[in-house]
């Protein structure tokens, strides 16, 4: 794919909806570039003897140098100070953040569901408001994933975060967040997802009074677009709908606390400047934004609900073909037209483990109790599916074409069981008696 800026000097994407003052480059996995000051991006080489305008050249490697081209991720940054110029880091409180390996609780086969996080204490920013539900794998082995939620009512001003353990897929549920990254800003309202690659520094400003949402911390291979197979060359999440930031920098000579998650723990150092001081960059290891409403939903036009893998937006592959370390799956507005078909998601037991969240509205397999900002965990091989009310309604429905457009649900699906953090097991917002939604499913069999 080609750099959007080369094709459209005005910086406009004709199909990008109004995003205020934000302008983006488009495309997934391509070589993006940008310069906040004209002439600061070297031409024809990455590391000239003297970088333009007295900047420092620095490579950020998100993959090993020698990984195949299709999965190689790296960017070149041209910055006011090199990242190496920083004081020592010291351990700070992890607060609500937990990391893999998860060993605080015994893995639980029960179906579990949580209400939304309670309101945060005053002055809680994005980092302080991270709260871990659970996960799997091992951050030190770069495998597995963690499920976090966040709630915040304060912006990060002189505070910057980065995660050495994995990339962060952020799913806003309430409140628009402004992600100021080393590569420039991304504006992520609910209904969008934003991805911060491993090691990229950023801070989060709130556009309103508060913000809430979900985070998949992916320790494994970076998310990529799923193969399309017989679907063809187009469909699901289209590459051109992914948006990368345009270069912008913070030329700040003031104390800035830089918080780093490293092998499960938070460390912090106070710099005498902002590390968001990248004036120009190019590369493939870049943050991005995606509007879930752009997802091109595939479904049946004959019979049967397809397996929900057809709703995969992004997948983190493992070393086994088709077996994801983690998938991000969206249940977006769509038409249901299946004939002689039970149209909601079917009853299911799955070797993969499923965490579901809800951005807005309702989910078509649950009539009640599954709230925006809440979540459910159906661990490996646990039996789940529509609740009694949904089953009765769908079994008796008149099968005319039906538009499902009253909700936006998603799933983090992962190859290994999810073990809870202790705080998720003992949380006051863990619902008691979730099993009862499947009670009353009567015996209908007549021999
Ligand atoms: Fe399932």
Boltz pocket constraint, residues with backbone or C-beta under 6 A from the ligand:
constraints:
  - pocket:
      binder: B
      contacts: [[A, 346], [A, 348], [A, 350], [A, 354], [A, 378], [A, 384]]
      max_distance: 6.0
